[in-house]
Amino acid sequence: MVAAYKAGTPSQLQLLLSQNDPALLSRMAYYNAALLNNRKAHIDRYQATLANLEQLEPEISQQADLLARSQSSLNQKHQSLKASQAERKKTLARINASIEAKDAQLQRSAADRAHLEKILSEVVRQLSDVALGMPGQPFSARKGKMGWPTKGRIASTFGSARAGNRLRWQGVVIDAPEGRDVKAIHQGRVVFSEYMRGQGMLLIIDHGDNYLSLYAHNQALFKETGDWVSDGEVVARVGNSGGLEQANLYFEIRHKGKPINPAQWCRG
């Protein structure tokens, strides 16, 4: 059969010419038929393979497109994830910076408060043996009858949290426009009138019987230490001194150095 394959497929004429040897003719016919069948089988398989490839080509192309789109989607998600991570880092950095700033602000507020307490303690100590002897009703008799030092909205109440709940307001914050009149809530004598760190332009009035009123963050002060003031007299102007972003008046009332709720003393 190998010899027949190498010789090629014999033509009918060659077969006729070989009729002088019937046995050879029979073998050659058998080999030729087997070779043709084998070749046909190979051709059929090849054609079937080509047909399968033709059928698979659209699916392969579709899968290739799906893979390309999937890769593009993965690349976009990867870029989005990188952008999200970068934004998260920025957000964390801003949060950390904000926390650090708030901590620093809290420390400054605590230091400023301690400085104010020291000044007030000294004022109380010096006034402890001084009797003002002013005419009219004593401060204690006017509880709940005095007016507020300025017109405005109470933005922070006595005892409410400030600076991240670690400090409490010992007075009230009154939102009011810059330049509005600040009035003495009762007659008395000015015992402090100057700029103080954290409090801005600060005025403190002694009303006798160990009562003090405090007015902070003013734009201007109209009274000096030692001046006498009458009830309702304009003593300052609302401002934002002492590092405030917007104008307001910080107002305290103290008795024997201890802060007390102004809302229990002032009406309106």
C-alpha positions in Angstrom: 0.0 0.0 0.0 2.9 2.3 0.7 4.3 1.6 -2.7 1.0 2.4 -4.2 0.7 5.7 -2.3 4.2 6.7 -3.5 3.3 5.8 -7.0 0.2 7.9 -6.8 -3.3 7.0 -7.7 -3.3 4.8 -10.8 -5.5 5.9 -13.7 -7.9 3.5 -15.4 -5.5 3.2 -18.3 -2.7 2.1 -16.0 -5.1 -0.5 -14.5 -6.0 -1.8 -18.0 -2.4 -2.0 -19.0 -1.7 -4.1 -15.9 -4.4 -6.6 -16.8 -1.7 -9.0 -17.9 -1.3 -9.8 -14.2 -4.7 -10.3 -12.6 -3.4 -10.8 -9.1 -1.4 -7.6 -9.2 -4.4 -5.9 -10.7 -6.6 -7.1 -7.9 -4.1 -5.9 -5.2 -3.6 -2.6 -6.9 -7.4 -2.1 -7.1 -7.7 -2.9 -3.4 -4.8 -0.6 -2.4 -6.2 2.1 -4.6 -9.6 1.9 -3.1 -8.2 1.9 0.5 -6.0 4.9 -0.4 -9.0 6.8 -1.8 -11.1 6.0 1.2 -8.3 7.1 3.6 -7.8 10.3 1.6 -11.5 10.9 1.6 -11.7 10.4 5.3 -8.8 12.9 5.8 -10.6 15.4 3.5 -13.9 14.9 5.3 -12.3 15.4 8.7 -10.5 18.5 7.4 -13.7 19.9 5.9 -15.5 19.1 9.2 -12.7 20.9 11.1 -13.1 23.9 8.8 -16.8 23.9 9.2 -16.4 23.7 13.0 -13.9 26.6 12.9 -16.3 28.6 10.7 -19.1 27.9 13.3 -16.8 28.7 16.2 -15.4 31.9 14.7 -18.4 34.1 15.5 -18.4 32.7 19.1 -14.7 33.2 19.4 -15.0 36.7 18.1 -17.9 37.3 20.5 -15.9 36.0 23.4 -12.9 38.1 22.4 -15.2 41.2 22.4 -16.6 40.2 25.8 -13.1 39.8 27.2 -12.0 43.1 25.7 -15.0 44.9 27.3 -14.4 43.0 30.5 -10.8 44.1 30.5 -11.9 47.7 29.8 -14.4 47.6 32.6 -11.7 46.2 35.0 -9.4 48.9 33.9 -12.0 51.6 34.6 -12.9 50.0 38.0 -9.2 49.9 38.8 -8.8 53.6 37.9 -11.9 54.4 39.9 -10.6 52.4 42.9 -7.3 54.2 42.7 -9.1 57.6 42.5 -11.3 56.5 45.4 -8.3 55.5 47.5 -6.6 58.8 46.7 -9.7 60.7 47.7 -10.0 58.6 50.9 -6.4 59.5 51.7 -7.1 63.2 51.2 -10.3 62.9 53.3 -8.3 61.2 56.1 -5.6 63.8 55.9 -8.3 66.6 56.1 -9.9 64.8 59.1 -6.6 64.4 60.8 -5.7 68.0 60.2 -9.2 69.0 61.5 -8.7 66.9 64.6 -5.3 68.4 65.1 -6.6 71.9 64.6 -9.5 71.3 67.0 -7.1 69.8 69.5 -4.9 72.9 69.2 -8.0 75.2 69.4 -9.2 73.2 72.5 -5.8 73.7 74.1 -5.8 77.4 73.3 -9.4 77.7 74.6 -8.4 75.9 77.8 -5.4 78.1 78.2 -7.4 81.2 77.6 -10.1 80.1 80.0 -7.4 79.4 82.7 -6.0 82.9 82.1 -9.4 84.5 82.5 -10.0 82.5 85.6 -6.8 83.7 87.0 -7.7 87.4 86.3 -11.2 86.9 87.8 -9.8 85.3 90.9 -7.5 88.2 91.4 -10.3 90.7 90.8 -12.5 88.8 93.3 -9.6 88.7 95.8 -9.1 92.5 95.6 -12.8 93.3 95.8 -13.6 90.9 98.7 -13.1 93.7 101.3 -14.4 96.6 99.2 -18.0 97.8 99.7 -19.3 99.9 96.8 -22.1 101.5 98.8 -24.1 102.3 95.7 -27.7 103.8 95.9 -30.7 101.9 94.5 -31.6 98.2 94.6 -28.8 95.7 95.2 -28.0 93.3 92.3 -29.5 90.3 94.1 -32.9 92.0 94.4 -33.1 92.4 90.6 -32.9 88.7 89.7 -35.0 88.0 86.7 -35.8 91.7 86.1 -32.6 92.9 84.3 -32.4 93.3 80.6 -29.9 91.5 78.4 -26.7 93.5 77.6 -27.5 93.6 73.8 -30.3 92.6 71.4 -29.6 89.4 69.6 -30.1 85.6 69.4 -28.8 83.4 72.1 -26.4 81.1 70.1 -24.9 79.2 73.0 -26.6 78.7 76.4 -25.1 78.5 79.8 -23.6 75.1 80.5 -23.8 73.9 76.9 -20.9 72.0 75.3 -18.2 73.9 73.5 -14.9 72.7 71.8 -15.9 69.1 71.3 -17.9 68.6 74.5 -14.7 68.9 76.6 -15.5 72.4 77.8 -18.7 74.0 78.8 -19.9 77.6 78.3 -19.8 79.5 81.6 -21.9 82.2 80.1 -24.0 82.8 77.0 -23.0 83.8 73.4 -25.3 86.4 71.9 -25.3 86.7 68.1 -25.6 90.4 67.2 -24.3 92.6 64.4 -21.0 94.3 64.7 -21.3 97.8 66.3 -24.5 97.2 68.2 -24.7 98.8 71.7 -23.6 96.7 74.7 -25.2 98.0 77.9 -24.4 97.4 81.6 -27.1 95.2 83.1 -26.8 96.9 86.5 -25.0 99.9 88.0 -21.5 99.3 89.2 -17.8 100.1 88.8 -15.6 98.9 85.9 -12.8 96.7 87.3 -11.3 95.5 84.0 -11.2 97.2 80.6 -8.6 96.1 78.1 -7.7 93.4 75.5 -7.3 89.9 76.8 -6.1 86.9 74.7 -9.0 84.7 73.7 -11.6 87.2 75.0 -10.8 90.2 72.8 -11.8 93.6 74.1 -13.1 92.7 77.6 -15.0 94.7 80.1 -15.8 93.5 83.7 -18.1 95.4 86.0 -18.4 95.0 89.8 -22.0 95.3 91.0 -21.3 94.9 94.7 -22.1 92.0 97.0 -19.6 89.8 95.1 -21.5 90.0 91.8 -19.6 90.6 88.5 -20.8 90.9 84.9 -18.4 90.2 82.0 -18.7 91.4 78.4 -16.2 89.9 75.8 -15.3 90.1 72.1 -16.2 93.8 71.9 -15.4 96.1 69.0 -14.7 99.0 71.3 -14.8 99.8 75.0 -16.2 103.1 76.2 -15.3 102.7 79.9 -12.0 102.5 81.6 -11.0 100.7 84.8 -12.3 102.6 87.8 -15.2 104.3 85.9 -18.7 104.1 87.4 -21.6 103.0 85.2 -25.3 103.2 85.6 -27.9 100.6 84.8 -28.5 100.4 81.0 -25.5 102.7 80.1 -23.7 101.9 76.9 -20.3 100.6 77.8 -19.1 98.9 74.6 -19.9 97.9 71.0 -20.4 94.3 69.7 -17.5 93.0 67.7 -15.4 90.0 66.8 -12.2 90.7 68.6 -10.2 87.8 70.1 -10.1 85.7 67.0 -13.8 85.3 66.2 -15.0 84.8 62.6 -18.3 86.6 63.2 -19.4 89.2 65.6 -21.1 88.3 68.9 -21.1 89.1 72.6 -19.9 86.7 75.2 -21.6 87.5 78.5 -21.2 86.1 82.0 -22.5 86.8 85.5 -20.5 85.6 88.5 -21.1 85.5 92.2 -18.1 85.1 94.5 -16.1 84.1 91.5 -18.5 81.3 90.4 -20.3 81.5 87.1 -24.2 81.6 87.3 -26.8 81.2 84.6 -27.5 84.7 83.1 -30.9 83.4 81.9 -32.1 83.4 85.5 -31.2 87.1 85.9 -32.0 88.7 82.5 -35.4 88.8 80.8 -36.5 89.1 77.2 
